[in-house]
Amino acid sequence: MYKRVRLYPTFNDNFNSFLKVSRNYDLSEEQIKIIKEIIELNQKHKKSAIEFLKQNKIIIMSDNLGVQILDLISIKKYLFVAKELMFKARDKIIQ
């Protein structure tokens, strides 16, 4: 039986915990990197000063005028990796 993953108050602790259990789900280094990008993007979105749509791209600006650009290709890539993770987790739970 699998242990429950403990949640911590900080992102780094949670991500390190995720890295430990990710070996059980046969995730590649590239998939883990993309999952980290998704989590960091979510944090930037929450802290963003302004967001807007320009030429089918989402522009996220931070307080110090840092820019993160999301286009359709990167969103599809993020969704594909998240979907793979969900399927692998489901398969492990079913076993």
N, C-alpha and C positions, 0 to 999 in steps of 0.2 A: 504494500500500500504506500502511496506517495504521501510525503509530509506536506503540510500546508506551507505556502510561502509566506513568511512574515513580512508585513509592510512596515516601512520605516518612515519617519517624517521627512527625510531628505531624498532628493532624486538620486544622488550618488549611491547612497546605501541601497535603495531599491534596485537600481540598475546593476550593482555588484551582486545582489542576491539573484537577480534575473540571469546574469552571466553564469552563475554556478549551476542553475537548473537548465540552462539552454542546451547543454550537452545532451540532456535526455531527449530533446526534441529534434536532434539532427539538423540544427540550424547552421548555415555556413557563416563565415566571418563577414561576408558581404551583407547577408540578411541581418546580422546583429548590428552592423554599422548603420544600415537603413532604419532599423527600429530605433536606434539612438537618435538619428536625424529626425524621425517623426516626433519623438518625445521632446527634443530640443525645439522643434518648430512649434509645438503646442505651447511650450513655455514662452517663446518669443511672441506668439499670438496673444497670450494672456497679458503680457507686459507691454504690448505695442501701444504707441501713442496714436497711430492712425493706420488704417488699412483701406485700400481702395482697389478697384478693378480697372485695369488699363490694357487694352488690346488683348483680351482673353487671358490676362495674367493677373494674379493676385499679388499686390505689393504690400508688404508688411514693413512699416517703418518703426524703429525704436526711438526712444527719447534722444539718443545721441546721433540721430539721423542715419543709423545703420539700416541697410535695406536687405530684405529677404524676398526673393521673387519666386512665386509658384506658378508653373505653367501646367498645361494639361498632361504633358509627358511625365513630369515629376509626380504629379498627383496619381496618375495611373500606376507608376512604379511603386509608390507608397502603398496604394491599395492592394496591389498584387502581393507584396511581401506580407502585409497584414493578413491577407486572406490565407496565404500559405501557413503562417504561424497558427491561425485559428484551426485550420484543417489538421495540422500536426498535433496540436494540443487535443483536439477532439479525438483523434486516433489513439493517442496515449491514454485518454480517459476511458475509452471504450474497451481497450485491451484488458 
